[in-house]
Amino acid sequence: MSLYHKTSTPDLTKFSSSPRLFSTHMPFHTLQAPFNDDSSRCKIVYVCRNVKDVLVSQWYFRCAYLEKEVEDKSILESSFESLCSGVGYFGPFWENVLSYGRGSLEDPQHVLFMRYEEMKSDPTAQVKRLAEFLGCPFTEERARVFGQDLGTLFST
């Protein structure tokens, strides 16, 4: 989708289907327009990863994109420097993470901040948390069964 080609803050309310679901790496401020109204049903779930894992993922992605071998440490070094200096495709990493963290504290009805590592270590609790945020809470039995299924997914 080319939502951001013409503007850095596209009007996401123009999409006709409901509910809408999409993923993005865009900064939080570009998604805030739908939340100006307290009655908005729009929700954001932000999943944060450990910065070390982000760096490694970025390294592998850039190697694949540039058709370079992963053993090429110059790409890792370049990725590290970019991450540390705040240069990235979607702005500075920490600004992005902190903006969603603040958003979840200031507007918990619309923004849920989750950590991948917590999802992996305690999937049942995190799935329950997500379900409650989305307005479809799980029964204890459903959460247990679903959590076990997620446990196998995260065990790799």
Secondary structure, DSSP 8 states (H G I E B T S, - for coil): --TTSS-SS--GGG--SSS--------GGGG-GGGSSTT----EEEEE--HHHHHHHHHHHHHHHHT--TT-HHHHHHHHHHHHHT--TTS-HHHHHHHHHHHHHH-TTTEEEEEHHHHHH-HHHHHHHHHHHTT----HHHHHHHHHHHHHHHT-
